[in-house]
Amino acid sequence: MSQSPADFRTQLSTLTEDGKSRKWLYPRVVKGKLHAYRSRISYFFLILLFTAPFIKLNGEQLILLNVLERKFVAFGIIFWPQDFYLFVLALLTFIVFIVLFTVVFGRAFCGWACPQTIFMEMVFRKIEIWIEGDQLKRRKLDEAPLSIDKVLKKTTKHALYLIISFGIANIFLAYVIGSTELIRIITEPLTQHLSGFISISIFTLVFYLVFSRMRELVCTVVCPYGRLQGVLLDNQSIIVAYDYERGEPRSKRITGAENIKGDCIDCKLCVDVCPTGIDIRNGTQMECVNCTACIDACDMVMEKINRPSRLIGFKSEEEIRDKTGFKLNRRIYAYSGVLTLLIIVLSYLLITRNDIKTTILRAGGTLYQLRDKNKTVSNLYNAELINKTSKSIRFTIIPDDPDAEIQYIQPQDSIVYGGTAKLTFFVVMPQRRIKTYKSSISFHVVSEGKTLDYFKTTFIAPPNL
């Protein structure tokens, strides 16, 4: 039963009137053109989600978010803690993109690309319908007393839920610890990876509870994006909306009647198909995830009564009220400008990012050392080189000044994959070249004839006057 226009703003559609208990939803499935498009997009994302951890690019996992080892991989490019500024900038770019997308298209991401919606509607809901039947059969089964048939169906459904949740938990861990480590946990004896098995078990239980019990509450209560939507939308945002100018006043369609009112025949099919239980005819609501199920349902009814489709469709409030098309406003221009600037800066930083990050510091407590009867002078330095590539690297540090010479105390000419090299060395310069007490000296890190990094420091020495 749908909410009345008087209380839909102040009460969740999934709660009873006293707010003390939850109303379980039994959304009806109506297949239309938009449902077909959604299904194709959803299956594409499902395939991508399950295969991405096992796809290798540049020797690395396609996507890896290893918080424990502070290693992140995106499309074969490795990011270490030293690249945290890039991660922050990329996250800020993504947030601005989401804001811009929401300003223009509302909450379409939730209904078409969000993993929660995709798994719920395209996997778990389909299993439930396959085992328990359509909307009425599922409701009757839940209300029916305990029987062998009910136990068998419920046990089968929840067993499949647990198996799929186990698979999702494994894939989730593959993104966190890496697919190689996950395969080791699965193939090697349990006693060697007890912590990994416990982690998989916990995530399995979490995903099972999300898709078997919480369901739409994740979108309406837990997810902050739905609440952010109310701040970002305006009258020009394109959202799933009911054309009240065309649909009202609602009336039952009587064959042969001449006094026909609005196009809406109040069949409530748009409410029956809604996975969050709202009545879209009441207006824009936080719970709407723009899944477009109500559009397919309404189009089906409009076709039967020979009326134009899209009584419910992707429309803005301004388009419904003033019969005008979509227009760009200042907010869209502003967000687009900021997003473009962020993308340009992020792209530049990624393109100019070096394979090796070098940090050089003067050895603590030292100044300069005069050598060879004051003919040369040296400074002692400590340097750390970090390998950001996906392979081991052999390197050489070359000073830009041809008169400068490097004398290593701890020589090292290679860095393993993901490792660091710590060096201590003297830089020796002819005293005759020194003109000021403090001067700048620069170096190149070279590997196989290619410059991997450039760094500089200061060189102190008594000036040769």
Summary of the structure (lengths in Angstrom):
residues: 465
radius of gyration: 31.8
end to end distance: 94.6
largest distance: 116.1
contacts: 1330
relative contact order: 0.11
helix: 46%
strand: 20%
